[in-house]
Each structure stands twice: as C-alpha cells, then as structure tokens.
Amino acid sequence: MSNSDNAKRKGTKIYRGAYKFMRNGNVYSEETFEVFKEKNDSGMLFSSQLISRVSTGELLNITVDYKINKDYLPTMVMVNKVLGNENVVETYVFNSKRNIITYSFENSKGSKSVELNTSPKFYISTPSIATAMLYLRSKKFDGTGKNYFNVLSSSNQWTFEEDPTFNSIAVERLTLTSENRNVEGASVQGVEYKIEQHIEADDQGPSPSIKCFVSQHVTIPYFLDDGAGTKIEVKYLNDLSERDLD
C-alpha cells in the first residue's frame, strides 16, 4: 500500500490548524492540517488528517496530501482512507505538458489506473476543508459576478466503481471587502463566498449552496455553512511565519 509520508514532510512549515465538523450542533468529525512551503519551488503542500466515528462505532481515518504549484493548481493529490481492516488510497497526478490527470485507486484486492483529459485550469475535490477554496487563486476572479471552476471528484469509496468526473461549480463573492468576524472567540478577517453547483438553464429548482468565510492566508477557510444544519468551523489557525491566529 502506498505511503503518504513519501509525499510530505518537505520544506518549511508555514501554517497549522484544525476544524470541527458539526451537524445540528453535534460534532461528528475533526480535521487537523499543516501547510509546507516547498524547498525547491514556490509551490505548497497541504497535509490533513480527518477522524470521524461512523454508525458502527468504528473510527474512519483519512489522510490527504495536496500539493499545488505556484499557480495554485494541484499537481499531486493523495487520499488515504482507513476503516477497520479496509484501506483505500486514491492518487491524482497532473501532467501539465499533456493536460492529463492520472488517477489510481488501490485497495487490498489490487489497483486500477485511468488517464483523464483536463482543461489547464481545474481543481480536485477531497474531504479536506483546508484545501477546499484553493481554486480561488488559480485564475483571475471576477468580484462582481459568478465565477465558474472545473472540479474533479471521485465517488469511489472502498471499491472502484467508476472514473472520477468533472463538474462545474459557480462561486460568487458576497462581500466587496474583507470583513471582521468572531471565530472561536477571536476576531478574524476574511471574505465570504457562495458556492453552488452549476446547473444548466433548462434544469428546474434552486441549486443547493454553501457559504464559506475565507481567510487571507492562502485561502484557508474559517468556516463553511450549508444552511441545512451542517457547519464546519476552524478551531485554531496558526501562521508560523508571523503570528498566531488562535
């Protein structure tokens, strides 16, 4: 089985933080993360660990390693999931010369790899909240209207069912300038965005949306709210290069 430690622990640690995931006020999951500045280039590596308790009482452990280049495009993403005796590793590797993403899925029964064509600008979805808004800096953002991003996501859980697929999301900036909010008893500064899945004109009904308050620290979110009882809030965020934010 692939080891995610091979992809991280390089460079200088510049941020660390944690989140709590709540549904109707009850905490059901937690995430801790660290951000590293790469030694040999201007990219960064986000390393996240998530722990959740499933309905059977077992602990689900997920590790996400998310490497981006200087243009905030993902170049390598690894998602390692462990639940009891089950262990799955999903890996995405971007080839910028060919505009190809190689996706591999590995479990105890074997592995499968596919190549996916992509546009030059894209984002890869993972369970990690720390990386959830990185696409904001991948291209010029229109602050007066909706911005559209191509998001690659996998629906595979413990067995390979299908290739990951691209979907379009619409992102709108809700505040013209940075605002101060109170998070975990501290005043923090950020910008609020609204995210929804892009629906074709002939589709009916409103699209579910999420509101996200995003920090000025490499787009790390402070909190997300789906308006239906699920909220994710930062517990602490430390800027190790300047000052603590907790």
MOUR-V523442 format. One record per residue. N is the residue number from 1. RES is the residue in one letter. SS is DSSP state (a for helix, b for strand, c for the rest). Layout:
BEGIN
n=N res=RES ss=SS
n=N res=RES ss=SS
END
This chain:
BEGIN
n=1 res=M ss=c
n=2 res=S ss=c
n=3 res=N ss=c
n=4 res=S ss=a
n=5 res=D ss=a
n=6 res=N ss=a
n=7 res=A ss=a
n=8 res=K ss=c
n=9 res=R ss=c
n=10 res=K ss=c
n=11 res=G ss=c
n=12 res=T ss=b
n=13 res=K ss=b
n=14 res=I ss=b
n=15 res=Y ss=b
n=16 res=R ss=b
n=17 res=G ss=b
n=18 res=A ss=b
n=19 res=Y ss=b
n=20 res=K ss=b
n=21 res=F ss=b
n=22 res=M ss=b
n=23 res=R ss=b
n=24 res=N ss=c
n=25 res=G ss=c
n=26 res=N ss=b
n=27 res=V ss=b
n=28 res=Y ss=b
n=29 res=S ss=b
n=30 res=E ss=b
n=31 res=E ss=b
n=32 res=T ss=b
n=33 res=F ss=b
n=34 res=E ss=b
n=35 res=V ss=b
n=36 res=F ss=b
n=37 res=K ss=b
n=38 res=E ss=c
n=39 res=K ss=c
n=40 res=N ss=c
n=41 res=D ss=c
n=42 res=S ss=c
n=43 res=G ss=c
n=44 res=M ss=b
n=45 res=L ss=b
n=46 res=F ss=b
n=47 res=S ss=b
n=48 res=S ss=b
n=49 res=Q ss=b
n=50 res=L ss=b
n=51 res=I ss=b
n=52 res=S ss=b
n=53 res=R ss=b
n=54 res=V ss=c
n=55 res=S ss=c
n=56 res=T ss=c
n=57 res=G ss=c
n=58 res=E ss=c
n=59 res=L ss=b
n=60 res=L ss=b
n=61 res=N ss=b
n=62 res=I ss=b
n=63 res=T ss=b
n=64 res=V ss=b
n=65 res=D ss=b
n=66 res=Y ss=b
n=67 res=K ss=b
n=68 res=I ss=b
n=69 res=N ss=c
n=70 res=K ss=c
n=71 res=D ss=c
n=72 res=Y ss=c
n=73 res=L ss=c
n=74 res=P ss=b
n=75 res=T ss=b
n=76 res=M ss=b
n=77 res=V ss=b
n=78 res=M ss=b
n=79 res=V ss=b
n=80 res=N ss=b
n=81 res=K ss=b
n=82 res=V ss=b
n=83 res=L ss=b
n=84 res=G ss=c
n=85 res=N ss=c
n=86 res=E ss=b
n=87 res=N ss=b
n=88 res=V ss=b
n=89 res=V ss=b
n=90 res=E ss=b
n=91 res=T ss=b
n=92 res=Y ss=b
n=93 res=V ss=b
n=94 res=F ss=b
n=95 res=N ss=b
n=96 res=S ss=c
n=97 res=K ss=c
n=98 res=R ss=c
n=99 res=N ss=c
n=100 res=I ss=b
n=101 res=I ss=b
n=102 res=T ss=b
n=103 res=Y ss=b
n=104 res=S ss=b
n=105 res=F ss=b
n=106 res=E ss=b
n=107 res=N ss=b
n=108 res=S ss=c
n=109 res=K ss=c
n=110 res=G ss=b
n=111 res=S ss=b
n=112 res=K ss=b
n=113 res=S ss=b
n=114 res=V ss=b
n=115 res=E ss=b
n=116 res=L ss=b
n=117 res=N ss=b
n=118 res=T ss=c
n=119 res=S ss=c
n=120 res=P ss=c
n=121 res=K ss=c
n=122 res=F ss=c
n=123 res=Y ss=b
n=124 res=I ss=b
n=125 res=S ss=c
n=126 res=T ss=c
n=127 res=P ss=c
n=128 res=S ss=c
n=129 res=I ss=c
n=130 res=A ss=c
n=131 res=T ss=c
n=132 res=A ss=c
n=133 res=M ss=c
n=134 res=L ss=a
n=135 res=Y ss=a
n=136 res=L ss=a
n=137 res=R ss=a
n=138 res=S ss=c
n=139 res=K ss=c
n=140 res=K ss=c
n=141 res=F ss=c
n=142 res=D ss=c
n=143 res=G ss=c
n=144 res=T ss=c
n=145 res=G ss=c
n=146 res=K ss=b
n=147 res=N ss=b
n=148 res=Y ss=b
n=149 res=F ss=b
n=150 res=N ss=b
n=151 res=V ss=b
n=152 res=L ss=b
n=153 res=S ss=b
n=154 res=S ss=c
n=155 res=S ss=c
n=156 res=N ss=c
n=157 res=Q ss=c
n=158 res=W ss=c
n=159 res=T ss=c
n=160 res=F ss=c
n=161 res=E ss=c
n=162 res=E ss=c
n=163 res=D ss=c
n=164 res=P ss=c
n=165 res=T ss=b
n=166 res=F ss=b
n=167 res=N ss=b
n=168 res=S ss=b
n=169 res=I ss=b
n=170 res=A ss=b
n=171 res=V ss=b
n=172 res=E ss=b
n=173 res=R ss=b
n=174 res=L ss=c
n=175 res=T ss=c
n=176 res=L ss=c
n=177 res=T ss=c
n=178 res=S ss=c
n=179 res=E ss=b
n=180 res=N ss=b
n=181 res=R ss=b
n=182 res=N ss=b
n=183 res=V ss=b
n=184 res=E ss=c
n=185 res=G ss=c
n=186 res=A ss=b
n=187 res=S ss=b
n=188 res=V ss=b
n=189 res=Q ss=b
n=190 res=G ss=b
n=191 res=V ss=b
n=192 res=E ss=b
n=193 res=Y ss=b
n=194 res=K ss=b
n=195 res=I ss=b
n=196 res=E ss=b
n=197 res=Q ss=b
n=198 res=H ss=c
n=199 res=I ss=c
n=200 res=E ss=c
n=201 res=A ss=c
n=202 res=D ss=c
n=203 res=D ss=c
n=204 res=Q ss=c
n=205 res=G ss=c
n=206 res=P ss=c
n=207 res=S ss=c
n=208 res=P ss=c
n=209 res=S ss=b
n=210 res=I ss=b
n=211 res=K ss=b
n=212 res=C ss=b
n=213 res=F ss=b
n=214 res=V ss=b
n=215 res=S ss=b
n=216 res=Q ss=c
n=217 res=H ss=c
n=218 res=V ss=c
n=219 res=T ss=c
n=220 res=I ss=c
n=221 res=P ss=b
n=222 res=Y ss=b
n=223 res=F ss=b
n=224 res=L ss=b
n=225 res=D ss=b
n=226 res=D ss=c
n=227 res=G ss=c
n=228 res=A ss=c
n=229 res=G ss=c
n=230 res=T ss=b
n=231 res=K ss=b
n=232 res=I ss=b
n=233 res=E ss=b
n=234 res=V ss=b
n=235 res=K ss=b
n=236 res=Y ss=b
n=237 res=L ss=b
n=238 res=N ss=b
n=239 res=D ss=b
n=240 res=L ss=c
n=241 res=S ss=c
n=242 res=E ss=c
n=243 res=R ss=c
n=244 res=D ss=b
n=245 res=L ss=c
n=246 res=D ss=c
END
